[in-house]
């Protein structure tokens, strides 16, 4: 699988053909690929991405990455001589839109596999539709419940590090620093609730006491009331489980209220958008994250070093801006599906089996080792602890 993926690296990027809006009320789509000159039918992949709405800071780099890679595959001759047809639909960060979009991909486009969504709520919303249709799906979101329990998620995989992997790294840091009294704040959605459940479970086993817990909506513009209660709680550290823009807003509120405890975030803030929206307040924030943001700081011996450098180079040249971890989740999902297509063709059941048998796949987010018991395939070694210093990511370990 690894060798097949590496062959795709050398292709030259080509232009993307953008289709008209699909009928039936779903949001816009982009499509690449068509029947090859040799008459081979295309292999079809569908993607449902949070291109607009509250999770767009995740979805836009994911869409960009998928389009770039689809062009790259087709310019190299496709997959076993078959052109790759990729259709990307925008779910507007909405669960209902996600279900409508995935039904269109399955029923009308007849895709062999689905990639998406960017966030946990829409990903969870699609599970029933995808599993009933028996179509393999690779989510780009973090919640462990997307793929667990695996016995009930036979057709579902994901590439973002699971919340429990992230939390184990956070708790390890807190314990090393002697910070045992913690305030936990989270978005009131599937991503936030997944983080809350995982953190609560892990904290109880490791001597970490949650002295107060607060939640907020993704659309809230001021979280000062929650933080005022945190200020009076006696917490030694504060952990926030959110994505931008709300993650940036609450970080700014935190600084404005003069809280001085260490502030830790989840990997949901792993992009420059978080730093920019926080307007300087992000400095000092500590979080576990994939190695992409600190790729120049990891040793040359790291197995991911070459993959990270090539992805950064390709994306930066294509879009005149650096990629982030969310785009990396799309990179991994795309090449996992392509590698499965190379071996299995467009047979959905065989693609599922190939995904589950993934071993030693070196991606942007880590080295993946899937199994019948693990449909994420990443461990704590896929993440490093970083701190934002002067608007830049600085590796701590």
CORBEL-V450866 format. One record per residue. N is the residue number from 1. PHI is phi in whole degrees, -180 to 180 (999 if undefined). OMEGA is omega in whole degrees, 0 to 359 (* if undefined). NEAR is the number of other C-alpha atoms within 8 Angstrom. Layout:
N;PHI;OMEGA;NEAR  N;PHI;OMEGA;NEAR
This chain:
1;999;181;8  2;-62;180;8  3;-64;179;6  4;-61;180;9  5;-66;183;11  6;-64;178;8  7;-62;184;7  8;-76;183;10  9;-61;193;7  10;-84;182;6  11;-71;177;9  12;-94;181;7  13;-69;175;9  14;-121;185;7  15;-73;179;5  16;-98;174;9  17;-90;183;7  18;-98;182;8  19;-85;173;7  20;-73;178;7  21;-63;176;7  22;-74;180;9  23;-75;170;5  24;101;171;4  25;93;177;5  26;-77;182;12  27;-76;188;10  28;-63;180;9  29;-134;170;13  30;-122;183;12  31;-132;174;12  32;-122;173;14  33;93;176;12  34;-159;181;9  35;-61;182;10  36;-71;179;11  37;-62;178;5  38;-86;176;4  39;85;180;6  40;-69;177;10  41;-71;180;9  42;-73;167;12  43;-87;188;13  44;-110;173;14  45;-122;175;13  46;-114;177;16  47;-135;175;13  48;-117;192;16  49;-127;178;16  50;-81;185;18  51;-76;176;15  52;-126;182;12  53;90;187;9  54;-59;183;11  55;-100;185;14  56;-65;179;12  57;-67;173;10  58;-86;190;13  59;-72;184;15  60;-63;177;11  61;-65;177;12  62;-70;176;16  63;-60;181;13  64;-57;181;9  65;-64;180;13  66;-62;179;11  67;-63;180;11  68;-61;184;12  69;-73;177;11  70;-63;176;13  71;-61;182;14  72;-64;179;14  73;-62;182;13  74;-68;178;12  75;-70;178;11  76;-92;177;9  77;106;178;10  78;83;181;11  79;-112;183;13  80;53;179;6  81;87;179;8  82;-95;174;13  83;-65;177;16  84;-97;176;16  85;-106;180;13  86;-110;176;14  87;-114;181;13  88;-112;178;12  89;-115;178;14  90;-92;178;16  91;-93;178;17  92;58;182;14  93;59;186;17  94;-122;184;11  95;-68;179;12  96;-65;178;8  97;-62;179;11  98;-64;180;18  99;-66;178;12  100;-60;182;9  101;-66;183;13  102;-70;175;15  103;-63;178;10  104;-64;180;9  105;-64;183;13  106;-77;188;11  107;-81;185;7  108;-101;182;7  109;-83;180;9  110;57;183;8  111;-70;178;11  112;-84;181;13  113;-157;181;13  114;-123;172;15  115;-113;178;15  116;134;4;13  117;-98;180;15  118;-74;184;17  119;-119;190;14  120;-71;182;13  121;-58;177;11  122;-60;177;16  123;-62;179;16  124;-62;182;9  125;-63;183;11  126;-84;189;12  127;-56;185;10  128;-61;180;7  129;-62;183;10  130;-66;183;13  131;-70;177;13  132;-64;179;6  133;-81;182;7  134;56;176;9  135;-116;178;14  136;-65;181;16  137;-129;176;13  138;-120;180;12  139;-80;177;16  140;-107;186;16  141;-101;193;13  142;-98;190;13  143;-55;179;12  144;-61;183;10  145;-66;176;8  146;-64;183;15  147;-117;181;12  148;-128;357;9  149;-70;186;7  150;-60;180;11  151;-61;179;7  152;-103;182;6  153;-130;187;11  154;-56;187;7  155;-97;190;11  156;-113;177;14  157;-134;176;13  158;-156;185;15  159;-113;176;15  160;-71;176;12  161;-57;181;12  162;-67;181;11  163;-59;181;12  164;-69;176;10  165;-65;179;10  166;-62;183;15  167;-66;177;13  168;-61;177;10  169;-69;178;12  170;-62;183;11  171;-66;175;12  172;-59;178;8  173;-65;181;8  174;-59;181;10  175;-67;179;10  176;-61;181;7  177;-92;180;6  178;72;181;6  179;-99;188;11  180;-107;178;10  181;-107;192;12  182;-125;169;15  183;-97;182;15  184;-122;179;13  185;-122;185;12  186;-150;173;14  187;-66;179;13  188;-90;177;11  189;-153;185;9  190;-61;180;9  191;-65;180;15  192;-65;181;12  193;-68;176;11  194;-62;177;12  195;-64;180;14  196;-61;182;11  197;-63;182;8  198;-68;181;11  199;-67;179;10  200;-60;180;9  201;-64;182;8  202;-72;181;11  203;-62;182;12  204;-63;181;9  205;-92;189;7  206;-124;177;7  207;82;176;7  208;-89;180;13  209;-103;175;9  210;-88;186;11  211;-83;175;10  212;-158;179;10  213;-132;181;8  214;-133;176;8  215;-130;179;9  216;-151;181;10  217;-86;180;8  218;-63;182;10  219;-97;181;6  220;-64;181;8  221;-108;180;6  222;-155;179;8  223;-109;181;11  224;-59;179;10  225;-59;179;7  226;-64;182;9  227;-71;176;11  228;-63;177;9  229;-68;176;8  230;-62;182;11  231;-59;182;9  232;-93;189;6  233;-88;184;9  234;80;180;8  235;-67;176;13  236;-88;179;11  237;-153;181;12  238;-125;177;13  239;-116;180;12  240;-119;181;12  241;-117;186;16  242;-162;173;14  243;-125;175;11  244;-65;5;15  245;-85;184;10  246;-63;178;12  247;-63;178;13  248;-72;180;14  249;-63;182;14  250;-68;176;11  251;-68;177;11  252;-65;176;12  253;-58;180;12  254;-58;180;11  255;-69;182;9  256;-62;180;7  257;-83;176;9  258;77;176;6  259;-68;186;8  260;-115;180;4  261;-66;173;8  262;-55;181;10  263;-112;180;11  264;-116;179;12  265;-122;172;14  266;-82;177;14  267;-72;177;10  268;-68;179;9  269;-105;187;11  270;-79;173;11  271;-149;183;9  272;-66;179;7  273;-58;178;8  274;-60;182;15  275;-65;182;13  276;-64;181;8  277;-69;180;10  278;-76;173;12  279;55;178;8  280;93;183;8  281;-73;183;9  282;-74;180;14  283;-58;181;10  284;98;180;9  285;-64;180;11  286;-117;180;12  287;-160;169;12  288;-88;184;14  289;-155;173;13  290;-64;190;13  291;-80;185;13  292;-59;185;11  293;-69;179;10  294;-124;187;10  295;-60;180;10  296;-78;182;5  297;-98;179;6  298;-85;183;9  299;-67;179;7  300;-62;181;5  301;-77;181;5  302;-65;184;7  303;-61;183;6  304;-89;190;11  305;-53;183;12  306;-68;180;7  307;-60;181;10  308;-63;181;11  309;-62;182;9  310;-70;178;8  311;-65;179;10  312;-60;181;10  313;-64;182;8  314;-64;183;8  315;-66;182;14  316;-63;178;11  317;-69;182;8  318;-74;190;7  319;-118;177;7  320;57;175;7  321;-158;182;7  322;-74;176;8  323;-78;174;11  324;-134;185;12  325;-61;182;13  326;-69;173;15  327;-61;177;15  328;-63;177;14  329;-63;178;14  330;-69;177;15  331;-56;182;14  332;-64;181;12  333;-61;182;14  334;-61;184;11  335;-72;173;9  336;-64;179;9  337;-69;180;11  338;-62;179;10  339;-62;177;11  340;-68;177;13  341;-63;179;11  342;-60;182;10  343;-88;191;7  344;-109;188;10  345;70;186;10  346;-83;178;9  347;-74;187;8  348;-60;182;11  349;-65;180;9  350;-71;175;9  351;-62;178;16  352;-56;181;11  353;-64;179;8  354;-64;178;11  355;-61;182;12  356;-66;181;10  357;-95;179;10  358;-60;178;12  359;-138;173;7  360;63;179;8  361;-84;182;10  362;-86;183;11  363;-120;178;11  364;-71;185;16  365;-89;181;15  366;152;176;13  367;-99;187;12  368;-88;173;13  369;-135;179;12  370;-79;176;14  371;-164;176;10  372;-61;179;8  373;-102;186;7  374;-142;181;8  375;-101;171;13  376;-113;171;14  377;82;179;11  378;-116;176;12  379;-119;184;7  380;-65;179;9  381;-68;179;7  382;-79;184;12  383;-125;173;12  384;-129;175;12  385;-87;180;12  386;-132;172;13  387;-130;176;13  388;-85;181;13  389;-130;182;9  390;53;178;5  391;76;181;9  392;-121;179;6  393;-88;181;10  394;-122;180;9  395;-72;181;10  396;-98;182;7  397;-136;*;5
